[in-house]
Amino acid sequence: MSVAVDFANYRGELAALATAFCWTASALAFTAAAKRLGSLVLNLVRLAIALGFMTLYGWLVRGLPLPTDATAHNWLWLGLSGLVGFTFGDLCLFRAFVLIGPRVTMLLMALVPMIAAIVSWAALGEALPWTAGVGMALTIGGVAWVVLEQRPPHPELPHTVSATGILLALGAAAGQAVGLVLSKVGMAGYDPFASTHIRTITGLGGFAAIFLVTGAWPRLAAGLKSGAGMGYASIGALFGPFIGVSLSLVAITYTWVGVAATIMSIVPVLIIPFMMVIYRERVSTRAVLGALAAVAGVAVLFLWR
């Protein structure tokens, strides 16, 4: 009986950890999809596919293909969250990957928990105790230590760090952090999967507007012809915008936004074993130590209460 109670007490942290695993799977799938579709097309396609998953889920589980039971409060704040997190944040993220590469981008994305903790404290009054702060510092430090490791230059990656790329990566971090806080405000007891449905609808609308303004529809038509690209995009959409993002909303429902964001930030560490198996990458002692520090930080975030 006590074990069940303990798990119930940590359901927010467990949901955040499950989110990190889902985002690790989606990162691998989206990497393969982006090579075949292009980043801008992938952003639109993945949300469209995720919308299909959510519509099917809503129909089968909730009896509502669309979140028509949401209030105006839910639509307003979750809609803003979709535009800030999905459209603005992800647009900045994918462009930053191109300009400054994934290593520097992911380093700056390690600021998401800190930004989320500050914004949630200011907006929601979520003041974290010092023990949680220690866990956050260990996790963020471990992730940054892994990401900062110097690797041989890759011919397909940028060799210089531009100010524009840094600003875009910071914009992506702010978009993800603020999007989480807006989601917590917007849910107000509403179903997390239906909340993600609303976020996806507005995020998809934002990308559709970008395609309309930039005239990028021919690129979409070309991308849809890639069977492999669409397959990888579907896998990424399943574990990313559908299951992963929905679990992230479960996480912030039951724990502090800063704590959830920190646990979800360990994707660069979780992805290491997959990179070893899929891409035959060698793992350095530094990467192992950074991973251990990040795991220790997550453990503190589970135990601090």
C-alpha positions in Angstrom: 0.0 0.0 0.0 2.8 2.4 0.9 4.5 1.7 -2.5 1.4 2.8 -4.4 1.2 5.9 -2.3 4.9 6.7 -3.1 4.3 6.3 -6.8 1.2 8.5 -6.6 3.3 11.2 -4.9 5.9 11.1 -7.7 3.5 10.9 -10.7 4.5 14.4 -12.0 8.2 13.4 -11.9 7.5 10.0 -13.4 5.5 11.6 -16.2 8.4 14.0 -16.8 10.9 11.1 -17.0 8.6 9.3 -19.4 8.4 12.5 -21.5 12.2 12.6 -21.8 12.3 9.0 -23.1 9.5 9.8 -25.6 11.4 12.9 -26.8 14.6 10.9 -27.2 12.7 8.5 -29.6 11.2 11.5 -31.4 14.6 13.3 -31.7 16.1 10.2 -33.5 13.0 9.9 -35.8 12.9 13.6 -36.6 16.6 13.6 -37.4 16.1 11.0 -40.0 12.9 12.7 -41.3 14.5 16.2 -41.5 17.2 14.8 -43.9 14.4 13.7 -46.3 11.7 16.5 -45.8 13.6 19.6 -44.7 13.1 21.2 -41.3 10.3 23.6 -42.3 8.2 21.0 -44.0 8.8 18.6 -41.1 7.5 21.1 -38.6 4.2 21.3 -40.4 3.9 17.6 -41.2 4.7 16.4 -37.7 1.9 18.6 -36.2 -0.5 17.5 -38.9 0.2 13.8 -38.2 0.0 14.4 -34.4 -3.3 16.1 -34.9 -4.6 12.9 -36.6 -3.4 10.8 -33.6 -5.1 13.2 -31.2 -8.3 13.2 -33.1 -8.4 9.4 -33.1 -7.5 9.3 -29.4 -10.2 11.8 -28.5 -12.8 9.9 -30.5 -11.9 6.5 -29.0 -11.1 7.5 -25.4 -13.1 10.6 -24.7 -15.9 10.3 -27.3 -15.0 13.7 -28.7 -12.9 13.9 -31.9 -12.2 17.5 -31.2 -11.8 19.3 -27.8 -15.3 20.8 -28.0 -15.7 20.5 -24.2 -12.9 23.0 -23.5 -13.8 26.4 -22.0 -12.8 29.8 -23.4 -10.1 29.9 -20.7 -8.7 26.6 -22.0 -8.7 27.7 -25.6 -7.2 31.1 -24.9 -4.2 30.1 -22.8 -3.6 26.7 -24.4 -3.9 28.3 -27.8 -1.2 30.9 -26.8 0.9 28.1 -25.5 0.7 26.3 -28.9 1.7 29.4 -30.7 4.6 30.2 -28.3 5.8 26.7 -27.8 5.2 24.9 -31.1 5.2 27.6 -33.7 7.6 30.2 -32.3 9.8 27.9 -30.2 10.2 25.1 -32.7 10.7 27.4 -35.6 13.6 29.0 -33.7 14.9 25.6 -32.7 15.1 24.1 -36.1 16.6 27.2 -37.6 19.2 27.4 -34.8 20.2 23.8 -35.6 21.0 25.0 -39.2 22.9 28.1 -38.2 25.0 27.0 -35.1 24.6 23.2 -35.1 22.9 20.9 -32.6 25.7 21.0 -30.0 25.6 24.7 -29.2 21.8 24.8 -29.7 21.3 22.0 -27.1 23.6 23.7 -24.7 21.5 26.9 -24.8 18.3 24.7 -24.6 19.7 23.5 -21.2 18.5 27.0 -20.0 14.9 25.9 -20.4 14.5 24.6 -16.7 16.0 27.8 -15.3 13.7 30.0 -17.5 10.7 27.8 -16.7 11.4 28.0 -12.9 11.7 31.8 -13.0 8.6 32.3 -15.1 6.5 29.8 -13.1 7.7 31.6 -9.9 6.7 35.0 -11.2 3.4 33.8 -12.8 2.3 31.0 -10.5 4.2 31.6 -7.3 6.0 28.2 -7.5 9.0 28.8 -5.3 11.4 25.8 -5.2 13.3 24.8 -2.0 17.1 24.7 -2.1 17.1 20.9 -2.3 15.2 21.0 -5.6 17.6 23.7 -6.8 20.6 21.4 -6.1 18.9 18.7 -8.2 18.3 21.2 -11.0 21.9 22.4 -10.9 23.3 18.8 -11.1 21.0 17.9 -14.0 21.6 21.0 -16.0 25.3 20.9 -15.3 25.5 17.2 -16.4 23.6 17.9 -19.6 25.8 20.9 -20.4 29.0 18.9 -19.7 27.9 16.3 -22.2 26.8 18.8 -24.8 29.9 21.0 -24.5 32.3 18.1 -25.2 34.6 19.0 -28.2 34.1 16.7 -31.1 35.9 16.5 -34.5 34.3 19.0 -36.9 31.6 17.5 -39.2 31.6 18.7 -42.8 27.8 19.1 -42.8 27.7 21.2 -39.6 28.5 24.9 -39.2 32.0 25.7 -37.9 31.2 29.2 -36.6 28.7 30.5 -34.0 26.6 33.4 -35.2 24.8 35.9 -33.0 21.6 35.2 -35.0 21.9 31.5 -34.2 22.4 32.2 -30.5 19.4 34.4 -30.4 17.3 31.8 -32.2 18.4 29.1 -29.7 17.6 31.4 -26.8 14.2 32.1 -28.4 13.6 28.4 -28.7 14.5 27.9 -25.0 12.2 30.8 -23.9 9.4 29.5 -26.2 9.5 26.0 -24.7 9.7 27.3 -21.1 6.9 30.0 -21.4 4.8 27.5 -23.4 4.9 25.1 -20.4 3.8 27.8 -18.0 1.0 28.9 -20.3 -0.1 25.3 -20.6 -0.3 25.0 -16.8 -2.4 28.2 -16.6 -4.6 27.0 -19.5 -5.3 23.5 -18.4 -7.0 24.4 -15.1 -8.1 20.8 -14.4 -8.7 20.0 -18.1 -7.5 16.7 -19.7 -3.8 16.8 -20.6 -4.3 15.0 -24.0 -7.1 17.3 -24.9 -5.0 20.2 -23.9 -2.3 19.1 -26.2 -4.9 18.8 -28.9 -5.7 22.5 -28.6 -2.0 23.4 -28.5 -1.4 21.3 -31.7 -4.4 22.9 -33.5 -3.0 26.5 -32.9 0.6 25.5 -33.5 -0.4 23.9 -36.8 -2.4 27.0 -37.7 0.7 29.1 -37.0 2.9 27.0 -39.3 0.2 27.0 -42.0 0.2 30.8 -41.8 4.0 30.8 -42.2 3.7 28.6 -45.3 1.1 30.9 -46.7 3.2 34.0 -46.2 6.5 32.4 -47.5 4.9 30.5 -50.4 6.5 27.2 -49.2 3.6 24.9 -50.3 5.6 23.4 -53.2 8.2 22.2 -50.7 5.5 20.5 -48.8 4.2 18.8 -51.9 7.7 17.5 -52.7 8.2 16.3 -49.1 5.0 14.3 -49.1 6.4 12.1 -51.8 9.1 10.7 -49.5 7.7 7.5 -48.0 10.7 7.1 -45.7 10.5 10.7 -44.6 6.8 10.5 -43.8 7.4 7.2 -42.0 10.0 8.7 -39.7 7.9 11.8 -39.3 5.0 9.7 -38.1 7.1 7.9 -35.5 8.4 11.2 -34.3 4.9 12.7 -34.2 3.7 9.7 -32.1 6.4 10.0 -29.5 6.8 13.8 -29.7 3.8 16.1 -30.1 1.3 13.4 -29.2 2.5 11.2 -26.3 5.5 13.1 -25.2 4.0 16.6 -25.1 0.8 15.2 -23.5 2.9 13.5 -20.8 4.7 16.8 -20.2 1.4 18.4 -19.4 0.7 15.6 -17.0 4.0 16.3 -15.4 3.4 20.0 -14.8 0.0 19.2 -13.5 1.4 17.2 -10.5 4.8 18.9 -9.9 6.5 22.3 -10.2 7.2 23.4 -13.8 10.9 23.9 -13.1 11.2 20.4 -11.7 9.4 18.9 -14.7 11.4 20.9 -17.2 14.7 19.8 -15.6 13.8 16.1 -15.8 12.6 16.5 -19.4 15.9 18.2 -20.3 18.0 15.0 -20.0 17.3 14.0 -23.6 21.0 14.7 -24.7 22.0 12.2 -22.0 19.4 9.5 -22.8 20.3 9.6 -26.5 23.9 8.6 -25.9 23.3 4.8 -25.9 21.2 5.0 -29.1 23.9 7.0 -30.8 26.4 4.2 -29.8 24.2 1.5 -31.3 22.8 3.4 -34.4 25.7 5.6 -35.4 28.6 3.6 -33.8 29.7 6.6 -31.8 32.3 6.1 -29.1 31.4 7.4 -25.6 34.1 9.3 -23.7 34.7 9.3 -20.0 33.4 12.9 -19.9 30.1 11.9 -21.5 29.7 9.1 -18.9 30.5 11.5 -16.0 28.1 14.1 -17.4 25.4 11.5 -17.7 26.0 10.3 -14.1 25.7 13.9 -12.8 22.4 14.4 -14.7 21.0 11.1 -13.4 22.1 12.1 -9.9 20.3 15.4 -10.3 17.1 13.7 -11.4 17.4 11.4 -8.4 17.6 14.4 -6.1 14.5 15.9 -7.8 12.6 12.6 -7.0 13.8 12.5 -3.4 13.8 16.1 -2.3 10.3 15.9 -1.1 
